Amino acid sequence: MTDPLPWWPARFLRALTAIGVLLPAAGAGRVESLEVGAGRVDAEVRDGRPYRVRIGLTAFGKTEWAAITHALAAKASATVLLLSGELPRDVEEIFKALRLPLFPSSAREVSLDCTCPAAEVPCGHLNAVFSALVARVDDDPFTVLALRGRDREALLEELKNRLMSAEPRDPDDRSPALTEVLDTFFACGEAPGLGGAAPLHGPRAPFDALVDQAPPFAITAGGADVAELLRPVYRALAGEHGA
């Protein structure tokens, strides 16, 4: 039994299903080269002789990518993951919010071409390339962004530039830029009360507050209310003494 695919290649497979490509499917030949660029995939498949395969998808332009980068930079959690080399799942939702779908939803949005004489589309060579493309997405999820017009390096460079050029919301705000604190972004220091750190004090709640907030029990135990039977247990857990 094969292990389930990680999230991004699995999501890519669902997108392929939406355009009529059902994988796993019988592929033909061996994929000898595979290049992914803005709006296109170019591949060569050898099946006795070499065949050229091309997959086309509309790439977003500079205006669209400026809006995408702006939206990504505004979401701190996504920015941190992106700059650390990880493509977060909610990137797709950011695209949707801008009405710029990351994945095609119908076969009309994709062009498929192979130089072989087969009549069916996709042919075995295209199936072989799609399988190789899923493997590429598994290895590097940023491949799905490259298809829409921005490879990993270009996107991260634009994102860093936008963050560094962003003006602080408050002129008196002297907080460091996010790009300057990425190495320690998740470092929270010693937990309160540990390693010499000062303990964190807060309002003290009654030991049996949870019992008082519980809804009435529909049953009793030996004629006694269950909540009242639990109250001494909470008292003992809290170290309380007395009746």
C-alpha positions in Angstrom: 0.0 0.0 0.0 1.5 3.4 -1.0 1.8 6.2 1.5 -0.7 9.1 1.1 0.7 12.1 -0.7 1.6 15.3 1.2 -1.0 18.1 1.0 0.3 20.1 -2.0 0.7 17.2 -4.5 -2.6 15.8 -3.3 -4.2 19.2 -4.0 -2.6 19.3 -7.4 -4.0 15.9 -8.2 -7.5 17.1 -7.4 -7.0 20.1 -9.7 -5.9 17.7 -12.5 -9.1 15.7 -11.9 -11.1 18.9 -12.4 -9.6 19.3 -15.9 -10.1 15.7 -16.9 -6.7 14.2 -16.1 -7.2 11.1 -14.0 -4.1 9.8 -12.3 -2.7 7.3 -11.8 -3.1 6.5 -15.5 -1.0 4.5 -18.0 1.9 6.6 -19.2 3.9 5.9 -22.3 7.6 6.3 -22.6 10.2 7.9 -20.3 10.2 11.6 -19.4 13.7 12.7 -20.3 13.3 16.4 -19.6 10.7 18.6 -17.8 10.8 22.4 -17.6 8.3 24.4 -15.7 7.9 28.1 -16.5 5.4 30.9 -16.4 2.2 29.5 -18.0 3.8 26.4 -19.5 5.4 23.0 -19.0 7.7 21.7 -21.7 8.9 18.1 -21.7 10.4 15.5 -23.9 9.2 11.9 -23.7 11.1 9.1 -25.3 8.8 6.2 -26.5 10.9 4.5 -29.2 11.4 8.0 -30.6 11.3 11.4 -28.8 8.0 13.3 -28.5 7.6 16.9 -27.4 4.9 17.6 -24.9 3.6 21.0 -23.9 1.0 22.0 -21.2 -0.2 25.6 -21.2 -1.9 27.6 -18.5 -2.5 31.3 -18.2 0.2 33.0 -16.2 -0.7 36.1 -14.1 0.8 39.4 -15.1 2.8 42.0 -13.1 -0.4 43.8 -11.8 -1.9 40.5 -10.5 1.4 39.4 -8.9 1.8 42.8 -7.2 -1.6 42.3 -5.6 -0.7 38.8 -4.6 2.6 39.8 -3.1 0.8 42.6 -1.2 -1.7 40.2 0.2 0.9 37.7 1.2 3.0 40.4 2.9 -0.1 41.5 4.9 -0.5 38.0 6.4 2.3 37.6 8.9 1.9 33.8 9.4 2.1 33.2 5.7 5.1 35.5 5.3 7.1 33.8 8.0 6.5 30.4 6.4 7.3 31.6 2.9 10.5 33.2 3.9 11.6 30.1 5.7 11.0 28.1 2.4 7.6 26.6 3.1 4.5 27.1 1.1 1.6 27.4 3.5 -1.8 25.9 2.6 -3.7 29.1 3.0 -1.8 30.6 0.0 -4.6 29.2 -2.1 -7.2 31.1 -0.1 -5.3 34.3 -0.6 -5.4 33.8 -4.3 -9.1 33.1 -4.2 -9.8 36.2 -2.2 -8.2 38.2 -5.0 -10.3 36.3 -7.6 -7.1 34.8 -9.1 -7.5 31.0 -8.8 -4.2 29.2 -8.2 -5.5 26.1 -10.0 -7.6 25.8 -13.1 -11.2 24.6 -12.6 -12.0 23.3 -16.2 -10.3 21.8 -19.2 -10.9 25.1 -21.1 -8.3 26.8 -19.1 -5.5 24.4 -20.1 -4.0 23.6 -23.4 -2.4 20.1 -24.0 -0.2 19.2 -26.9 2.0 16.2 -27.9 3.7 15.6 -31.2 2.7 11.9 -31.2 0.0 10.7 -33.6 -2.4 9.5 -30.9 -5.9 10.8 -31.2 -6.8 10.7 -27.5 -6.1 13.6 -25.2 -4.4 13.3 -22.9 -2.3 10.6 -24.6 0.1 8.3 -22.7 2.9 10.8 -23.1 0.9 13.6 -21.5 -0.1 11.2 -18.7 3.6 10.4 -18.1 4.4 14.2 -18.0 1.5 14.9 -15.6 2.8 12.1 -13.3 6.3 13.6 -13.4 4.8 17.0 -12.7 3.0 15.7 -9.6 6.3 14.3 -8.4 7.9 17.8 -9.0 5.2 19.4 -6.9 5.8 16.9 -4.2 9.5 17.8 -4.2 8.9 21.5 -4.5 5.4 22.9 -3.9 6.5 26.3 -5.2 6.1 24.7 -8.7 2.4 25.5 -8.6 3.3 29.2 -8.3 5.9 29.0 -11.0 3.1 27.8 -13.4 1.2 31.0 -12.6 4.2 33.2 -13.3 6.5 33.4 -10.2 9.2 30.9 -9.3 10.4 30.6 -5.7 13.3 32.9 -6.0 11.4 35.7 -7.7 8.5 35.6 -5.3 10.6 35.6 -2.2 12.7 38.4 -3.5 9.6 40.5 -4.2 8.2 39.7 -0.8 11.4 40.7 1.0 11.6 44.0 -0.9 8.0 44.8 -0.1 8.5 44.1 3.6 11.7 46.2 3.8 10.1 49.1 2.0 6.9 49.0 4.0 6.4 52.1 6.2 5.5 51.6 9.8 1.8 52.1 10.7 2.8 54.4 13.5 5.6 57.0 13.0 6.7 56.4 16.7 6.8 52.6 16.2 10.4 51.5 16.6 9.7 47.8 16.3 12.2 45.9 14.1 11.1 44.8 10.6 9.9 41.2 10.3 12.8 40.4 8.0 15.2 41.4 10.8 13.8 39.0 13.4 12.9 35.9 11.4 15.6 33.9 13.2 14.1 34.5 16.6 10.4 35.0 15.6 9.3 31.8 17.4 11.7 32.2 20.4 9.6 33.1 23.4 12.3 32.8 26.1 11.9 31.0 29.3 8.4 30.0 30.4 7.1 32.0 33.4 8.4 30.5 36.6 11.1 28.3 34.9 14.8 28.8 34.6 14.8 31.8 36.9 12.1 33.6 35.0 9.6 35.5 37.1 6.4 33.6 37.7 3.3 34.8 35.9 0.5 35.7 38.3 -3.1 36.0 37.4 -6.5 36.2 39.1 -7.1 33.1 41.2 -10.2 31.2 40.3 -12.1 29.1 42.8 -11.0 25.4 42.7 -14.5 24.3 41.9 -15.4 26.9 39.3 -15.5 24.4 36.5 -18.0 22.3 38.5 -20.2 25.3 38.9 -20.1 26.1 35.2 -21.0 22.5 34.1 -24.6 22.0 32.9 -26.9 20.0 35.2 -26.3 16.2 35.0 -29.3 14.1 34.0 -28.2 11.3 36.3 -27.4 10.9 40.0 -25.0 8.5 41.8 -26.5 6.9 44.9 -29.1 9.7 45.0 -26.4 12.4 45.2 -25.8 15.1 42.5 -22.8 14.2 40.4 -21.4 17.7 40.5 -21.3 17.6 44.3 -19.5 14.3 44.2 -16.9 15.8 41.9 -16.3 18.9 44.1 -14.1 17.1 46.6 -12.0 15.7 43.8 -11.3 19.3 42.4 -10.6 20.4 46.0 -7.9 17.7 46.3 -6.4 18.4 42.9 -6.1 22.1 43.9 -4.6 21.2 47.3 -7.5 22.7 49.1 -8.3 21.4 52.6 -11.4 21.4 54.7 -15.0 20.4 53.9 
